[in-house]
Amino acid sequence: MTAATQDTGRIGLRHTILCLALLWLAGNGLRLTILAIPPIIPLIHDDLHMSETQVGILSGLPAALFALAAVPGSLLIARFGALTALIVGLLATGIGSALRGISNDVAMLYATTILTGFGVAVMQPSMPPLVRAWLPHKIGFATALYTNGLLIGEVLPVALTGLLVMPMVGGSWRADVVVWGVPCVAIALIVFLLAPRSAAPVVAAIPKKWWPNWKSGLIWRLGIMLGSVNALYFSTNFFIPNYLRVTGHAADIDAALTALNVGQLPASVLLLFFASQWIRQKWPYFVSGVLCLLSVLAILYGDTLLIIGGAAMIGFAAAAVLILMLALPPLLSPPDDVHRTATAMFTISYSCALIVPVLSGIAWDLSGIPAAAFIPIGLCAILLIVPSLSFQIRPYQG
């Protein structure tokens, strides 16, 4: 091996490590500020004298922004590039979170939450094109890694807010949201300073198209499949507490919710090793759909062990499908079209995440049967299974 070859290898290794680290950090930024709110909702509720309906609106605003602002995010990518969109999204998320701390009424809290959600909505479609541009030969691994960062970003605020941050800031929810906004601004600065430019022609060239091709069957298939697991995961989180309470399993609520959310982490670690091999296969989607359907039945008809195990399996399967689905736009689309495919996928999928919980609530209210809330959730598992049977995964060869 010549000295030049060794130097090239070292440069290539440094580039790979740098890009993976930046993607992982950005993945954290996708969720840190969003999941910082649930642990402090009681404090916000009392301080701003919110009604339960207003709390519900606050909880639903991020998902609504993820759906509605994905297309403007695509326009930002088309005009300025994916790297710029990522940095702008991180800054908007961090600043929006900090501004929530000065909210004196519900309207301002909503406005600053909209800014925070908009930042995340802009970031999400920027990640797949950056994966494609920076690490075109490691799409599966890079996607699994930044999704691992996303999942860590979900767990950290829930785990550390009450244990560490709130005692550190004297119990102030206003200071708490500022604290969780700071990492996003710091990550934006790190990405701005260290992100490779010359190795990212897709980022530098700036794709001209931004409006998704809604006539594409691929887009709708991807959106519905991702939407099914998003809706299944979020709806299960929402309905498990009340369902277990009214069915005599109140003691299992905390364990079930913990299992549902922590169950995602093993999947993210597993996919670090197998995403590249599994991404072109149909069976992971089919198996995950079957596991989700069986897990819903376990929650409805099982004892404590089955309820907790079913919740954990839903988290595991949903995370596995999420990682694989996020890797598909850069794999299946031309380089200048990745952001449009990802944008459409996020718009459709988060719309599903908004609609399904509403349908579950209506089913429970109209029937008076708690288990009826899980009918739309179970149908989401079927919506993952059926398309997977005819899913054609043909990587872009251009």
C-alpha positions in Angstrom: 0.0 0.0 0.0 1.4 3.4 -1.0 1.6 6.5 1.2 -1.0 8.2 -1.0 -3.4 5.3 -0.7 -3.0 5.3 3.1 -3.6 9.1 3.2 -6.7 8.6 1.1 -8.0 5.9 3.4 -7.4 8.0 6.4 -9.3 11.0 4.8 -12.1 8.6 3.9 -12.3 7.3 7.4 -12.3 10.8 8.9 -15.0 11.9 6.5 -17.2 8.9 7.4 -16.8 9.3 11.1 -17.5 13.1 10.9 -20.6 12.6 8.8 -22.0 9.9 11.0 -21.4 12.0 14.1 -23.1 15.0 12.6 -26.1 12.9 11.4 -26.4 11.4 14.9 -26.3 14.8 16.6 -28.9 16.2 14.1 -31.1 13.1 14.8 -31.1 14.1 18.5 -32.2 17.6 17.5 -35.3 16.2 15.8 -36.9 15.3 19.1 -35.2 16.9 22.1 -37.5 20.0 22.3 -40.6 18.1 21.3 -40.4 15.5 24.0 -39.3 18.1 26.6 -42.9 19.2 27.0 -44.8 16.1 28.3 -42.9 15.9 31.7 -43.8 19.5 32.5 -47.3 19.8 31.1 -48.9 19.8 34.6 -46.8 22.9 35.5 -47.6 24.6 32.2 -51.3 23.7 32.7 -51.4 25.3 36.2 -49.3 28.4 35.4 -51.2 29.4 32.2 -54.6 28.2 33.5 -55.1 25.9 30.5 -58.1 23.8 29.9 -57.8 20.1 29.0 -58.8 20.9 25.4 -56.0 23.5 25.2 -53.5 20.9 26.5 -54.7 18.5 23.8 -54.1 21.2 21.2 -50.6 21.8 22.5 -49.9 18.1 22.4 -51.1 17.8 18.8 -49.4 20.9 17.3 -46.0 19.3 16.6 -47.5 16.4 14.6 -49.7 18.9 12.7 -46.6 21.0 11.8 -44.7 17.8 10.8 -47.4 17.2 8.2 -48.2 20.8 7.1 -44.6 22.2 7.0 -42.9 19.4 5.3 -43.6 20.9 1.8 -42.3 24.3 2.8 -39.3 22.5 4.0 -38.9 20.9 0.6 -39.1 24.4 -1.0 -36.3 25.6 1.4 -34.2 22.6 0.3 -34.8 23.4 -3.3 -33.9 27.0 -2.9 -30.9 26.8 -0.5 -29.9 23.1 -0.2 -30.4 20.4 2.4 -27.5 21.5 4.6 -28.9 25.0 4.9 -32.3 23.6 5.6 -30.9 21.5 8.4 -29.1 24.4 10.1 -32.1 26.7 9.8 -34.4 23.9 11.2 -32.1 23.4 14.2 -31.9 27.1 14.9 -35.7 27.5 14.6 -36.3 24.5 16.9 -33.8 25.7 19.6 -35.0 29.4 19.5 -38.6 28.4 19.4 -38.2 26.2 22.5 -36.4 28.9 24.4 -39.1 31.5 23.5 -41.7 29.1 25.0 -40.2 30.1 28.3 -41.4 33.7 28.0 -45.0 32.8 27.1 -47.4 34.7 29.2 -50.5 33.2 27.7 -51.7 30.2 25.7 -51.6 32.0 22.4 -47.9 32.8 22.7 -47.2 29.3 23.9 -49.0 28.0 20.7 -47.0 30.4 18.5 -43.6 29.4 19.9 -44.6 25.7 19.7 -45.5 26.2 16.1 -42.0 27.7 15.5 -40.4 24.8 17.2 -42.5 22.3 15.2 -41.7 24.1 12.0 -38.0 23.7 12.6 -38.3 20.0 13.1 -40.6 19.7 10.0 -37.9 21.5 7.9 -35.1 19.2 9.3 -36.9 15.9 8.6 -36.8 16.0 4.8 -33.3 17.4 4.8 -31.8 14.3 6.5 -32.3 11.7 3.7 -30.6 13.9 1.0 -27.7 14.6 3.4 -27.3 10.8 4.0 -27.3 10.3 0.2 -24.8 13.1 -0.4 -22.4 12.4 2.4 -22.5 8.6 2.6 -24.0 7.2 -0.6 -22.5 3.7 0.1 -23.7 3.5 3.7 -27.3 4.7 3.4 -28.8 1.9 5.6 -26.2 2.3 8.3 -26.2 6.1 8.3 -30.0 6.2 8.4 -30.1 3.7 11.3 -27.5 5.8 13.2 -29.3 9.1 12.9 -32.6 7.4 13.8 -30.8 6.1 16.8 -30.0 9.7 17.6 -33.7 10.6 17.1 -34.8 7.9 19.6 -32.1 9.0 22.1 -33.6 12.5 21.7 -37.0 11.1 22.7 -35.7 9.3 25.8 -33.4 12.0 27.2 -35.9 14.7 28.0 -38.3 12.2 29.5 -35.6 10.6 31.6 -33.6 13.7 32.7 -36.2 16.5 33.1 -37.4 15.5 36.5 -34.2 13.8 37.6 -31.7 16.5 36.6 -32.9 19.6 34.8 -35.8 20.7 36.9 -33.8 20.5 40.2 -31.0 22.4 38.4 -33.3 25.3 37.3 -35.2 25.5 40.6 -38.3 23.8 39.3 -39.1 26.4 36.7 -40.7 25.0 33.5 -39.8 28.2 31.7 -36.1 27.7 32.4 -36.4 24.0 31.5 -37.6 24.6 27.9 -34.7 27.0 27.5 -32.3 24.3 28.6 -33.6 21.9 26.1 -33.4 24.4 23.3 -29.7 25.1 23.9 -28.5 21.7 22.5 -30.3 22.4 19.2 -28.5 25.7 18.7 -25.2 24.1 19.6 -25.8 21.3 17.1 -26.6 23.9 14.4 -23.3 25.6 15.1 -21.4 22.3 15.0 -23.0 21.3 11.7 -22.3 24.8 10.2 -18.6 24.6 11.2 -17.8 21.0 10.4 -20.2 19.7 7.7 -18.5 18.7 4.5 -19.4 20.8 1.5 -17.3 19.6 -1.4 -18.3 16.0 -0.9 -22.0 16.8 -1.1 -22.8 17.7 -4.7 -26.5 17.3 -4.1 -26.3 19.8 -1.2 -24.2 22.3 -3.1 -26.0 22.0 -6.5 -29.4 22.7 -4.9 -32.2 20.7 -6.6 -34.7 22.8 -8.5 -37.8 20.8 -7.9 -39.6 21.0 -4.6 -43.3 20.1 -5.1 -43.8 16.4 -4.5 -45.1 14.2 -7.3 -48.4 13.3 -5.6 -49.3 11.1 -8.6 -46.5 8.7 -7.8 -47.7 5.4 -6.4 -44.4 4.9 -4.6 -44.9 8.1 -2.6 -48.3 7.0 -1.4 -47.1 3.5 -0.6 -44.2 4.8 1.4 -46.4 7.4 3.1 -49.1 5.0 4.1 -46.6 2.4 5.4 -44.7 4.9 7.5 -48.0 6.5 8.5 -49.3 3.2 9.8 -46.4 2.7 12.2 -46.4 6.4 13.3 -50.1 6.3 14.0 -49.8 2.9 15.7 -47.0 4.1 18.0 -48.5 7.5 18.9 -52.0 6.2 19.3 -50.8 3.4 21.6 -48.9 5.9 23.7 -52.1 8.0 23.9 -54.7 5.3 24.7 -52.8 2.8 26.8 -53.1 4.8 30.1 -56.9 5.3 30.0 -57.5 1.8 28.6 -55.5 0.1 31.3 -57.1 2.3 34.0 -60.6 1.5 33.1 -59.9 -2.2 32.6 -58.4 -2.8 36.0 -54.7 -2.7 35.0 -53.8 0.8 36.3 -50.8 -0.7 38.1 -49.3 -1.6 34.7 -49.6 1.8 33.1 -46.1 3.1 33.9 -44.4 -0.2 33.0 -46.3 -0.5 29.7 -45.5 3.1 28.6 -41.8 2.6 29.6 -41.7 -0.7 27.6 -43.3 0.9 24.6 -40.8 3.7 24.4 -37.6 1.9 25.6 -38.5 -1.0 23.3 -37.4 1.2 20.4 -33.8 1.3 21.4 -32.9 -2.4 20.8 -34.3 -2.1 17.3 -32.2 0.9 16.6 -29.1 -0.9 17.7 -30.0 -4.1 15.8 -30.6 -2.1 12.6 -27.1 -0.5 12.9 -25.8 -4.0 11.9 -28.5 -5.2 9.6 -30.2 -2.2 8.0 -28.1 -2.4 4.8 -29.0 -6.0 4.3 -32.7 -5.7 5.3 -33.5 -2.5 3.5 -34.0 -4.3 0.2 -36.2 -7.0 1.6 -40.0 -7.2 2.0 -40.1 -9.5 5.0 -39.1 -7.0 7.7 -42.2 -4.9 6.9 -44.5 -7.9 6.9 -43.1 -9.4 10.1 -43.2 -6.1 11.8 -46.9 -5.6 10.8 -47.8 -9.1 12.1 -45.9 -8.4 15.4 -47.8 -5.2 15.9 -51.1 -6.9 15.3 -50.4 -9.6 17.7 -49.1 -7.1 20.2 -52.4 -5.1 20.1 -54.3 -8.3 20.8 -51.9 -9.0 23.7 -52.6 -5.6 25.2 -56.4 -6.1 24.8 -56.6 -9.7 26.1 -53.4 -10.4 28.0 -52.3 -10.3 31.6 -49.7 -8.0 33.0 -46.8 -9.8 31.3 -48.4 -9.9 27.9 -49.5 -6.3 28.2 -46.0 -5.1 28.9 -44.5 -7.4 26.4 -47.0 -6.3 23.7 -46.2 -2.7 24.3 -42.4 -3.3 24.1 -42.9 -5.3 20.8 -44.9 -2.4 19.3 -42.1 0.0 20.2 -39.5 -2.4 18.7 -41.4 -3.1 15.5 -42.3 0.5 14.9 -38.7 1.7 15.4 -37.4 -1.0 13.0 -39.9 0.0 10.3 -39.2 3.7 10.9 -35.5 3.2 10.3 -36.0 1.1 7.2 -38.6 3.5 5.7 -36.4 6.6 6.3 -33.6 4.9 4.3 -35.8 4.3 1.3 -36.0 7.8 -0.2 -32.3 8.1 -0.7 -32.1 4.5 -2.0 -35.1 4.7 -4.4 -35.0 8.3 -5.7 -32.6 10.2 -8.0 -30.2 12.4 -6.0 -32.1 15.7 -6.8 -35.5 14.1 -6.0 -34.7 12.6 -2.5 -36.1 15.6 -0.6 -39.4 15.6 -2.6 -40.0 11.9 -1.9 -39.1 12.3 1.8 -41.3 15.4 2.0 -44.4 13.6 0.6 -43.7 10.6 2.8 -43.6 12.8 6.0 -46.7 14.7 5.0 -48.8 11.6 4.4 -47.4 9.7 7.4 -47.9 12.5 10.0 -51.4 13.1 8.6 -52.1 9.5 9.5 -50.7 10.1 13.0 -53.2 12.9 13.4 -56.2 11.1 12.0 -56.0 7.7 13.7 -56.0 8.9 17.3 -59.2 10.9 16.5 -60.8 7.8 15.0 -59.8 5.7 18.0 -61.4 8.3 20.4 -64.6 8.4 18.3 -64.8 4.6 18.3 -64.5 4.5 22.1 -67.0 7.3 22.7 -69.6 6.0 20.3 -69.4 2.4 21.3 -68.7 2.9 25.0 -66.3 0.0 24.7 -62.7 0.8 25.7 -61.3 -1.9 23.4 -62.9 -0.2 20.4 -60.2 2.5 20.5 -57.7 -0.2 19.4 -59.7 -1.1 16.2 -58.2 1.7 14.1 -54.8 0.9 15.7 -55.0 -2.7 14.7 -56.0 -1.6 11.2 -52.8 0.3 11.0 -50.9 -3.0 11.4 -52.9 -4.4 8.5 -52.1 -1.3 6.5 -48.4 -2.2 7.0 -48.8 -5.9 6.2 -50.8 -5.6 3.0 -48.6 -3.2 1.0 -45.5 -5.1 2.0 -46.7 -8.1 0.1 -46.4 -6.3 -3.3 -43.7 -3.8 -2.4 -41.1 -3.5 -5.1 -37.8 -2.2 -3.9 -35.7 -1.2 -6.9 -32.7 1.0 -5.9 -32.1 4.0 -8.2 -29.3 3.1 -10.7 -28.6 6.5 -12.2 
